[in-house]
Amino acid sequence: MIILEKETDQYIQDYIAGHKLRFPGEAIMDICQKYREEKKKEWSLDTIMEAVSENLQEVGVTKIAEEVVEERILKQRQQRLDKEYPKRKSSLKPTFPF
């Protein structure tokens, strides 16, 4: 036997009638089951903050990686161009009329 506050007992009695149950134990089990289901759906603020933080870190790491890769590509491209078109020293001396 469980001793309940008057309001709680009335809530359970109303729940029994509203859900066509026979015993208070059935009502309590049903209420607990629904509570557990809702609790699984509920995201705590900590969970949300953690997920957002991880996402932001991933985005930041991705951005840095993209910048590094882009910099390396540009450097390799410039090295290739330097090899293909080496700077030539002109053998001609400029002549200026003085």
N, C-alpha and C positions, 0 to 999 in steps of 0.2 A: 504494500500500500504506500502511496505517495501522498504527501501532504502538500497542497498547492495553495497559492494565494487565490482569493476569490475571483479576481479578474482572469488569472491564468486558467483556472478551472472552467470558467464560463467560455473562454476562448476555445478550449479543447472541446467542450460540449457543442458549441456552434460549429466547429470544424467537423465533428462527427456527423452532425445533422446535414451540413452542407455538402459533405463528400460521401454521404450514405455509407458510413462505416458503422461497425457494431460496438467496438470497444475503445476506451481511451488509449490503450497501448497501440492500437492500429493508427490512431490519429497522431500520437507522438512519433511513431516510426516514420510515418509519412512526412510529417513536418521536418524531422531530422534529415530524411533523405533529400527533400527539396532544399534544405539549408546547405547540405554538402554539395549538391549540384550547383547551386548559386555561388558557393564559395570557390569552386573550381573555376567558374567563369570570371570571377572578380579578380581584377589585377590590382595589386597593392601599388602604392605610389613608389615604393622601393623597386619593384619589378619594372615598372614603366621607366623610371630613371636609369636603371641598369641597362635596359634595352636601348634607350635613346643614347646613352653614353657609349655603348659598344658600337652603335651605328655611326655616331660621329667620329669615333676613333677609326673605324674602318674607312670612312670617307676621307679623313685626314691622311691616313696611310696611303690610300689609293691615290690621292692628289699628289703626295710627295713622290710616290713611285712613278706616276705619269711624268712629273717634272724631270726626274732623274733620267728616265728613258728618253724623253724628248731631248734633253741636253746631250746625252750620249750619241743619239742619232745625228744631231747637228754637228757634233765634233767629228764623228766618223765621216760624215758627208764632206765636211771641210777638208779633212785629211785626204780623202779620195780626190777631191778637186785639186788640192795642192800637188798631189802626185801626178795627176793627169796634165795639169797646166802649171808646171814649175815656174817660178818667177825667173825671168831672164834678165841678166844684166845687159844692158844695151852697150854694144861695142861702139856705137856712134856717140861722139861727143857733141853736145849741143854747141852750135856756133851762134854767137850773138854779135851783131854788128855794134862795134864801139867806136 
